[in-house]
């Protein structure tokens, strides 16, 4: 098993993370909902209650994630909710400081990102999108609800029109979008536990770039950096990262989350758990890099 020099000396968490990134041959970053939440883009509390008071009152919805999967009474209601949701969490979501800090941290490193988030955080922060794999879809995209073909669609102007013209939690019927091939209603391109999601040519290009990066750095000193990843969909980031770490004696698995999750015994010697607030740790780790560059 390869020893990581950064772990030999006692340091605070920002310096540990900065040292590990410097030492790595490559960094594979897995981003979950906790990263966006650290920037204030939460799906609960005031942000949810301010945007959807009428839907909360009618259906007793507890959070935006639950609400986004809810079976609404009609397509008019579905798109009234989804148009507000997409506008809030994609079209008008501002840039997050933690994402800007992470981009600065990684700028001289070989890296690739996989994310289960479907918001616009990486595009808003002007990342190189060829280095980002949205494995769970994106809120701005639509798909045929019957999955009749593997293509996604996007119409931001229509989404904004739905928001502007909805009344009593319904959009006008003539704004409902339909599949041009089979006539079924469109829906948001977001992976569903039962149905999955439409995976189009762009999705597979993202996947191919990610898989190629993993293959190019196989057996090297790879840092698998998991940020804000919980256990809602462990099959996409957490479990693959842990498996890849176990298969590579030179690799290290680092989990950044204030909530600690069980680490499999087989990779505990190759694992580090950091529990600082994500936004704070990103800012302080960036400062470690900036200080080094100034010196």
C-alpha positions in Angstrom: 0.0 0.0 0.0 1.4 3.4 -1.0 2.0 5.9 1.8 0.7 9.4 1.4 3.3 11.8 2.8 0.6 14.4 3.6 -0.8 12.0 6.2 2.4 11.6 8.2 2.4 15.0 9.9 -0.4 16.4 12.1 -2.2 19.2 10.2 -5.5 20.9 10.3 -8.1 19.8 7.7 -7.5 22.5 5.1 -3.8 21.8 5.0 -4.5 18.0 4.9 -6.8 18.4 1.9 -4.4 20.8 0.1 -1.4 18.5 0.7 -3.3 15.5 -0.6 -4.4 17.3 -3.7 -0.8 18.5 -4.4 0.5 14.9 -3.9 -2.0 13.1 -6.1 -1.4 12.2 -9.7 -5.1 12.7 -10.3 -8.2 13.8 -8.4 -11.6 12.3 -9.0 -14.2 14.5 -7.4 -17.7 13.3 -6.5 -20.1 16.0 -5.7 -23.4 15.5 -3.8 -26.2 17.6 -2.6 -24.2 18.7 0.5 -22.0 20.9 -1.7 -24.8 23.0 -3.0 -26.5 23.1 0.4 -23.2 24.5 1.9 -23.6 27.4 -0.5 -27.2 28.0 0.7 -29.0 26.2 -2.1 -31.0 24.0 0.2 -34.2 22.1 -0.6 -35.8 22.7 2.9 -36.7 25.6 5.1 -37.1 29.2 4.1 -35.9 28.8 0.5 -38.5 26.1 -0.1 -41.3 27.8 1.8 -40.9 31.1 0.0 -41.0 29.6 -3.4 -43.8 27.0 -2.9 -46.2 28.2 -0.2 -49.3 27.2 -2.2 -48.0 23.7 -3.0 -47.0 23.2 0.6 -50.4 24.3 1.9 -52.3 22.0 -0.5 -50.2 18.9 -0.4 -48.3 19.1 2.9 -45.0 18.8 1.1 -41.9 18.7 3.4 -39.0 19.5 1.0 -38.2 20.3 -2.6 -36.8 16.9 -3.4 -39.9 15.1 -2.2 -42.1 17.7 -4.1 -40.1 17.3 -7.3 -41.1 13.6 -7.4 -44.7 14.1 -6.3 -47.6 12.9 -8.5 -49.5 16.1 -9.1 -53.2 16.1 -10.0 -52.7 17.3 -13.5 -50.0 18.3 -16.1 -51.0 21.9 -15.5 -50.0 21.5 -11.9 -46.9 19.4 -12.6 -45.5 22.1 -14.9 -46.5 24.9 -12.6 -44.4 23.4 -9.9 -41.5 22.2 -12.2 -41.2 25.5 -14.0 -40.7 27.3 -10.6 -38.4 24.6 -9.5 -36.2 24.7 -12.6 -36.1 28.5 -12.5 -35.0 28.5 -8.8 -32.6 25.6 -9.0 -31.1 26.1 -12.4 -32.0 29.1 -14.6 -31.7 31.7 -11.8 -29.5 29.9 -9.3 -26.5 32.1 -8.6 -22.9 31.1 -8.6 -21.8 29.3 -5.4 -18.7 30.4 -3.6 -17.7 26.9 -2.6 -17.8 25.9 -6.3 -15.6 28.8 -7.2 -13.1 27.9 -4.5 -13.0 24.3 -5.6 -12.3 25.3 -9.1 -9.4 27.4 -7.9 -8.1 24.5 -5.8 -8.2 22.2 -8.8 -6.8 24.5 -11.5 -3.3 23.0 -11.7 -4.4 19.4 -11.0 -5.5 16.6 -13.3 -9.1 16.1 -12.3 -12.6 15.0 -13.3 -15.9 15.5 -11.6 -18.9 13.2 -11.3 -22.0 14.7 -9.7 -25.5 13.5 -8.7 -26.6 17.1 -8.5 -28.8 18.3 -11.4 -28.5 22.0 -10.8 -26.4 24.6 -12.7 -23.7 25.0 -10.1 -20.7 24.0 -12.4 -21.9 26.0 -15.4 -22.6 29.1 -13.2 -19.0 28.8 -11.8 -17.6 28.5 -15.4 -16.1 25.1 -15.0 -14.7 23.3 -18.0 -17.9 21.2 -18.6 -15.8 18.6 -20.5 -14.6 17.6 -17.0 -18.1 17.3 -15.4 -20.3 14.2 -15.6 -24.0 14.8 -14.6 -24.9 11.2 -14.0 -28.4 12.1 -12.7 -29.5 14.4 -15.4 -30.0 18.2 -15.4 -33.1 20.2 -14.4 -33.0 22.3 -17.6 -33.6 19.2 -19.8 -36.8 17.5 -20.8 -37.5 13.9 -21.9 -40.4 11.9 -23.3 -42.3 10.5 -20.4 -42.7 7.2 -22.3 -39.0 7.1 -23.1 -39.9 6.5 -26.7 -36.5 7.8 -27.9 -33.2 8.7 -26.3 -33.1 12.4 -26.8 -33.4 15.4 -24.5 -34.9 18.8 -25.2 -34.6 22.3 -23.6 -36.7 25.4 -23.8 -35.8 28.0 -21.2 -38.1 30.6 -22.6 -41.1 28.3 -22.3 -40.2 27.5 -18.7 -40.1 31.3 -17.9 -43.4 31.7 -19.7 -45.0 29.0 -17.5 -43.8 30.8 -14.4 -45.2 34.1 -15.6 -48.6 32.9 -16.8 -49.5 30.3 -14.1 -52.5 31.0 -11.9 -53.8 29.0 -9.0 -50.9 26.5 -9.2 -51.6 25.7 -12.9 -50.1 26.7 -16.2 -52.3 27.4 -19.3 -53.1 24.1 -21.0 -51.6 25.3 -24.3 -48.1 25.6 -22.6 -47.9 21.9 -21.7 -44.9 20.5 -23.8 -45.4 17.1 -25.6 -43.0 14.7 -27.3 -42.7 15.5 -31.0 -42.5 11.7 -31.9 -45.1 9.9 -29.8 -47.2 12.8 -28.4 -46.7 11.8 -24.8 -46.1 14.6 -22.3 -42.6 15.8 -21.6 -41.1 15.5 -18.1 -37.9 16.7 -16.5 -34.8 14.7 -17.4 -34.0 13.5 -13.9 -33.3 10.0 -12.9 -36.2 8.2 -11.3 -35.7 5.2 -9.0 -38.4 3.2 -10.9 -37.9 4.4 -14.5 -34.4 5.6 -14.7 -34.0 8.5 -17.2 -33.4 9.2 -20.9 -29.7 9.0 -21.6 -28.9 10.8 -24.8 -25.8 11.2 -26.9 -24.5 14.1 -24.7 -24.9 11.9 -21.6 -22.8 9.1 -23.1 -20.1 11.6 -24.2 -19.9 12.8 -20.6 -19.7 9.2 -19.4 -17.0 8.4 -22.0 -14.8 11.3 -20.9 -15.2 10.3 -17.3 -14.4 6.6 -18.0 -11.4 7.6 -20.1 -10.0 9.7 -17.3 -10.3 6.8 -14.8 -8.6 4.5 -17.3 -5.8 6.9 -18.0 -4.9 7.1 -14.3 -5.5 3.5 -13.3 -3.0 2.3 -10.8 -1.7 5.8 -10.2 -1.8 7.8 -6.9 -5.4 8.8 -7.3 -7.4 10.8 -4.8 -11.1 10.0 -4.7 -12.5 13.1 -3.1 -16.2 12.8 -2.1 -17.8 16.1 -1.1 -21.3 16.3 0.4 -22.3 12.8 -0.7 -24.9 11.0 1.4 -26.6 7.6 1.1 -29.6 8.5 -1.1 -27.9 7.1 -4.3 -24.6 5.5 -3.1 -24.4 3.4 -6.3 -23.2 6.4 -8.3 -20.3 7.9 -6.3 -19.8 6.5 -2.8 -19.7 2.8 -3.7 -17.7 3.1 -7.0 -15.1 5.4 -5.3 -14.7 2.9 -2.4 -14.4 -0.1 -4.9 -11.9 1.8 -7.0 -9.9 2.6 -3.9 -9.9 -1.0 -2.8 -8.6 -2.1 -6.3 -5.8 0.4 -6.3 -3.2 0.2 -3.4 -1.9 3.6 -4.4 -5.3 5.3 -4.1 -6.9 7.2 -1.2 -10.6 7.8 -0.4 -11.4 11.1 1.2 -14.9 11.9 2.4 -15.8 15.5 3.2 -19.1 15.5 5.1 -20.2 16.7 8.5 -22.1 13.5 8.9 -19.9 10.5 9.0 -20.7 7.3 7.1 -19.4 3.8 7.6 -16.1 3.1 5.8 -15.7 -0.6 4.6 -13.0 -2.3 6.7 -11.0 -3.2 3.6 -10.3 0.4 2.7 -10.1 2.1 6.2 -6.2 2.3 6.0 -6.7 4.1 2.7 -9.4 6.5 3.9 -9.7 9.9 5.5 -12.8 11.5 6.8 -13.0 15.3 7.0 -15.9 16.9 8.9 -15.5 20.6 8.6 -18.3 22.7 7.0 -17.9 22.3 3.3 -17.9 26.0 2.3 -15.5 26.8 5.1 -13.1 24.0 4.2 -13.1 25.0 0.5 -12.3 28.6 1.4 -9.5 27.7 3.7 -8.1 25.1 1.4 -8.0 27.6 -1.4 -6.1 30.0 0.9 -3.5 27.2 1.4 -3.0 27.1 -2.4 -2.9 30.9 -2.8 -0.4 31.2 0.0 1.9 28.6 -1.6 1.6 30.4 -5.0 2.5 33.8 -3.5 5.5 32.3 -1.8 
